[in-house]
Amino acid sequence: MTYEFAKVERKGRITIVTLNRPEVMNAMHSPAHFELHRVFDEFANDPEQWIAIVTGAGEKAFSAGNDLKWQAAGGKRGWDKSGFAGLTERFDCDKPIIAAVNGVAMGGGFEIALACDLIIAAENAVFALPEPRVGLAALAGGLHRLPRQIGLKRAMGMILTGRHVSAREGFELGFVNEVVSQGQALAAAERWANLILQNGPMSIRASKQTIHRGLGVSLEQALAEQRDYPAVKALAASEDYIEGPKAFSEKRAPQWKGR
C-alpha cells in the first residue's frame, strides 16, 4: 500500500515506518494521523511482521509534534481511536515498537516516542514537552507516560518548565535505552530489533501484555490474573511453546513460527 505521509519498508520480520513530512520537521496534522492509524493497523494485523521501528525523514527531526501552522491556518484537528500518529492510544498491540529518534522529538513527537517500547536516540536528538509555552498541554499521553517512566519529580521538572533535554540526559533520566552517533539511530534500532527476534515472538507479546496490564493493578492481582491474559494463554497454546524447550534440549537454534 502507498502512503502520502509515511514510508513503510519491510525487512524480514521488521516493519520500518518513517514519518515523512520533512518540510515541517515531520510535524503531524490530521491527515497524517489517520494515515498512520492505517499503517499501524496493517502492522498489527500482519502475522508475518513481528516488530516495528518508527523514525523520521531527513536529518533534523524525528517529529516536531503537532503541526501548529496547520492548526493556526484553520486545519481540522483530530485522529482515529489509536491516538496521535496512530500510536499514543494503541493499547491492543502486543508486538514491540521501537522509536529510532534521529533529531528533534518535541511535544507530540516526544509523545510518539514515549508510546513506543524502546527509544534509541542519536546524539543530536532533543526531547521536550513544550506545550505550555504555546498555551497547550501534552494530552496525547506525555503527561501520563513520562511520570510513569522516569518518576514524578523528574517528569514535573521537564513538564512545568518545557525545557529541552538532550539524548544523553534522556538516557540518564531513564526514558532513552541507548544513545548512538548522529545518523545511526535507525541502524541501532534494527540491531535491537534483531536481538528481540532471537526470542520467541509469542513470548515477547505475552511479556509486553503482562507488563502493561500488571502495571495497572496491584502486584497481588497481577500475579493472580496473569495466566488469564490473552497473550499468555496464546503463548501456552502455541507451537513455539513446545519448540523453545525442544530446541534447547537438542542444542540448536529454535525455529519460531509466531503461532
C-alpha positions as CSV (number, residue, x, y, z in Angstrom):
1,M,0.0,0.0,0.0
2,T,1.2,3.5,-0.8
3,Y,1.1,6.3,1.8
4,E,1.4,10.0,1.5
5,F,2.8,11.0,4.9
6,A,4.7,7.9,5.8
7,K,7.2,5.5,4.2
8,V,6.7,1.8,5.0
9,E,9.5,-0.7,4.5
10,R,9.5,-4.4,5.5
11,K,12.9,-6.1,6.2
12,G,12.1,-9.7,7.1
13,R,10.0,-9.6,10.2
14,I,10.6,-5.9,10.8
15,T,8.4,-3.1,9.6
16,I,10.1,0.3,9.4
17,V,7.8,3.3,9.5
18,T,9.3,6.7,8.5
19,L,7.3,9.8,9.4
20,N,7.5,11.6,6.1
21,R,6.8,15.3,6.3
22,P,10.4,16.6,6.4
23,E,9.4,20.1,5.1
24,V,7.7,20.7,8.5
25,M,10.1,18.6,10.6
26,N,7.7,15.6,10.4
27,A,5.1,17.5,12.4
28,M,1.7,15.7,12.5
29,H,-1.6,17.0,11.1
30,S,-5.0,15.3,10.9
31,P,-4.4,13.5,7.5
32,A,-1.1,12.1,8.8
33,H,-2.7,10.8,12.0
34,F,-5.4,9.0,10.1
35,E,-2.9,7.6,7.7
36,L,-0.6,6.3,10.4
37,H,-3.6,4.7,12.1
38,R,-4.0,2.5,9.0
39,V,-0.2,1.9,8.8
40,F,0.0,0.5,12.3
41,D,-3.3,-1.4,11.9
42,E,-1.7,-3.1,9.0
43,F,1.4,-3.9,11.0
44,A,-0.6,-5.1,14.0
45,N,-2.7,-7.4,11.8
46,D,0.1,-8.9,9.7
47,P,1.2,-12.3,11.2
48,E,4.5,-12.1,9.3
49,Q,5.6,-8.8,10.9
50,W,6.8,-9.1,14.4
51,I,8.5,-5.8,15.3
52,A,8.0,-2.1,14.2
53,I,10.5,0.7,14.1
54,V,9.4,4.3,13.9
55,T,11.8,7.1,12.7
56,G,11.6,10.5,11.0
57,A,12.5,11.5,7.4
58,G,15.5,13.8,7.0
59,E,18.4,14.6,9.3
60,K,16.8,17.2,11.6
61,A,13.7,15.7,13.2
62,F,12.0,12.6,14.4
63,S,8.9,14.7,14.8
64,A,8.2,18.3,15.9
65,G,4.8,17.2,17.2
66,N,1.6,18.9,16.4
67,D,1.6,20.9,13.2
68,L,0.8,24.3,14.8
69,K,0.9,26.1,11.5
70,W,-1.7,23.8,10.1
71,Q,-3.8,24.3,13.2
72,A,-3.4,28.1,13.1
73,A,-4.4,28.2,9.4
74,G,-7.7,26.5,10.4
75,G,-6.8,23.0,9.6
76,K,-9.1,20.5,11.2
77,R,-7.6,18.7,14.2
78,G,-8.3,15.1,15.2
79,W,-7.1,11.5,14.9
80,D,-8.5,8.0,14.9
81,K,-9.1,5.8,18.0
82,S,-5.4,4.9,18.1
83,G,-4.4,8.4,19.0
84,F,-1.7,10.8,17.9
85,A,0.3,9.3,14.9
86,G,-1.7,6.1,15.3
87,L,0.2,5.1,18.4
88,T,-0.5,7.1,21.6
89,E,-3.8,5.3,22.3
90,R,-2.9,2.0,20.7
91,F,-3.2,-0.2,23.7
92,D,-4.0,-3.5,22.0
93,C,-0.8,-4.1,20.1
94,D,1.5,-6.6,21.9
95,K,4.2,-6.5,19.2
96,P,7.3,-4.5,20.2
97,I,7.6,-1.0,18.7
98,I,10.9,0.8,18.8
99,A,11.4,4.6,18.3
100,A,14.6,5.5,16.4
101,V,14.8,9.2,17.3
102,N,17.1,10.8,14.8
103,G,16.7,14.5,15.8
104,V,14.1,16.8,17.4
105,A,11.3,15.0,19.3
106,M,9.1,17.8,20.6
107,G,5.6,17.7,22.1
108,G,3.6,15.1,20.2
109,G,6.8,13.9,18.7
110,F,8.1,13.0,22.1
111,E,4.7,11.5,22.9
112,I,5.1,9.2,19.9
113,A,8.4,8.0,21.2
114,L,7.1,7.6,24.8
115,A,4.4,5.4,23.4
116,C,7.0,3.0,21.9
117,D,8.6,0.2,23.9
118,L,12.2,1.3,23.4
119,I,13.8,4.6,22.5
120,I,17.1,4.6,20.6
121,A,18.4,8.2,20.2
122,A,21.0,9.8,18.1
123,E,23.3,12.2,19.9
124,N,21.6,15.2,18.2
125,A,18.2,14.1,19.5
126,V,16.3,16.7,21.6
127,F,13.3,15.9,23.7
128,A,10.7,18.2,25.3
129,L,7.0,18.7,26.2
130,P,6.9,22.4,25.5
131,E,3.1,22.7,25.1
132,P,2.7,25.1,28.0
133,R,4.9,27.6,26.1
134,V,2.2,27.9,23.5
135,G,-0.8,27.7,25.8
136,L,-1.4,24.0,25.3
137,A,-0.9,20.7,27.3
138,A,0.7,17.4,26.4
139,L,-2.6,15.5,26.3
140,A,-1.5,12.8,23.8
141,G,0.0,10.7,26.6
142,G,3.0,12.7,27.6
143,L,1.5,13.9,30.9
144,H,0.8,10.3,31.9
145,R,3.6,8.3,30.4
146,L,6.6,10.5,31.4
147,P,5.9,10.4,35.1
148,R,5.4,6.6,34.9
149,Q,8.6,6.1,33.1
150,I,11.0,8.5,35.0
151,G,9.2,9.3,38.2
152,L,7.0,12.2,39.3
153,K,9.6,14.9,40.3
154,R,11.8,14.4,37.3
155,A,8.8,14.5,35.0
156,M,7.4,17.6,36.7
157,G,10.8,19.3,36.2
158,M,10.5,18.7,32.4
159,I,6.8,19.3,32.0
160,L,6.4,22.5,34.1
161,T,9.4,24.2,32.5
162,G,9.0,22.8,29.0
163,R,12.8,22.6,28.9
164,H,14.8,20.7,26.2
165,V,16.5,17.5,27.2
166,S,19.5,16.0,25.3
167,A,19.7,12.4,24.3
168,R,22.4,11.9,27.0
169,E,20.2,13.4,29.7
170,G,17.3,11.3,28.4
171,F,19.5,8.2,28.9
172,E,20.4,9.3,32.5
173,L,16.7,10.1,33.3
174,G,15.8,6.6,32.0
175,F,13.5,7.1,29.0
176,V,16.2,6.5,26.4
177,N,17.6,3.0,26.1
178,E,20.7,3.8,24.1
179,V,22.5,6.9,22.6
180,V,24.3,6.5,19.3
181,S,26.2,8.7,16.9
182,Q,24.3,11.1,14.7
183,G,22.9,9.2,11.7
184,Q,23.0,5.8,13.4
185,A,19.6,5.7,15.3
186,L,17.8,3.6,12.7
187,A,20.7,1.1,12.4
188,A,20.9,0.8,16.2
189,A,17.1,0.3,16.4
190,E,17.4,-2.5,13.8
191,R,20.2,-4.1,15.9
192,W,17.8,-4.1,19.0
193,A,15.0,-5.5,16.8
194,N,17.2,-8.3,15.6
195,L,18.2,-9.1,19.2
196,I,14.5,-9.3,20.1
197,L,13.8,-11.5,17.1
198,Q,16.1,-14.2,18.6
199,N,13.4,-14.7,21.2
200,G,10.0,-16.4,20.8
201,P,7.6,-13.8,19.3
202,M,4.7,-15.3,21.3
203,S,6.8,-14.9,24.5
204,I,7.6,-11.3,23.6
205,R,4.0,-10.5,23.1
206,A,3.0,-12.2,26.3
207,S,5.7,-10.4,28.2
208,K,4.7,-7.0,26.9
209,Q,1.0,-7.5,27.6
210,T,1.7,-8.8,31.1
211,I,3.9,-5.8,31.9
212,H,1.3,-3.3,30.8
213,R,-1.7,-5.0,32.3
214,G,0.2,-5.7,35.5
215,L,1.2,-2.1,36.0
216,G,-2.5,-1.1,36.1
217,V,-3.3,-3.2,39.2
218,S,-1.7,-4.3,42.4
219,L,1.2,-6.8,42.3
220,E,-1.0,-9.4,44.1
221,Q,-3.8,-9.0,41.5
222,A,-1.3,-9.1,38.6
223,L,0.2,-12.4,39.8
224,A,-3.2,-13.9,40.3
225,E,-4.6,-12.9,36.9
226,Q,-1.6,-13.1,34.5
227,R,-2.2,-16.6,33.3
228,D,-5.6,-15.5,32.0
229,Y,-4.2,-12.6,29.9
230,P,-5.0,-13.4,26.2
231,A,-1.3,-13.2,25.0
232,V,-0.2,-15.5,27.9
233,K,-2.9,-18.0,27.0
234,A,-2.0,-17.8,23.3
235,L,1.7,-18.5,24.2
236,A,0.8,-21.6,26.3
237,A,-1.3,-22.9,23.4
238,S,1.3,-22.2,20.7
239,E,3.7,-24.3,18.7
240,D,6.5,-22.0,19.9
241,Y,5.8,-23.1,23.5
242,I,6.8,-26.6,22.5
243,E,9.6,-25.6,20.1
244,G,11.6,-23.5,22.6
245,P,12.3,-26.1,25.2
246,K,12.7,-28.8,22.4
247,A,15.4,-26.7,20.7
248,F,17.2,-26.0,23.9
249,S,17.3,-29.8,24.8
250,E,18.5,-30.5,21.2
251,K,21.2,-27.8,21.5
252,R,20.0,-26.0,18.3
253,A,18.5,-22.6,17.4
254,P,14.7,-22.5,17.7
255,Q,12.6,-22.1,14.6
256,W,10.0,-19.7,15.8
257,K,6.7,-19.6,13.9
258,G,4.8,-17.0,15.9
259,R,1.8,-19.3,16.4
